[in-house]
Amino acid sequence: MRRPNKRPPKNEWRVMRRETWERDKGICQGCGQPVSLRRAHCDHIEPLSEGGSNAPSNRRTLCPTCHCLRAGKAHQGMMAGALRRGDLLPGWRTKQAVWEG
């Protein structure tokens, strides 16, 4: 049996990610803007590394920008990758206030 604080296998994670996006009606739970399933990130509210689980109540949909701004030390490479891929759009730093409140 898999430990609850590990991300599930890729195919299972895809299903969980889609379920979370559908539950959240395709809306980023950080900034409130619509986000397509293709661009959406499935975020663990309480990180798995800090004892969080994969339960639906611990997952939420975030746009790439909000996920990068919310990211902690465990996600240090995420911002660089998002910038390289163009996932962070112009003005992304102005959303910082969403996560500083």
Secondary structure, DSSP 4 states (H G I P E B T S, - for coil): ---TTSPPPHHHHHHHHHHHHHHTTTB-TTT--B--TTT-EEEESS-GGGT---SGGGEEEE-HHHHHHH--GGGHHHHHHHHHHT-SPTTGGGGHHHHH-
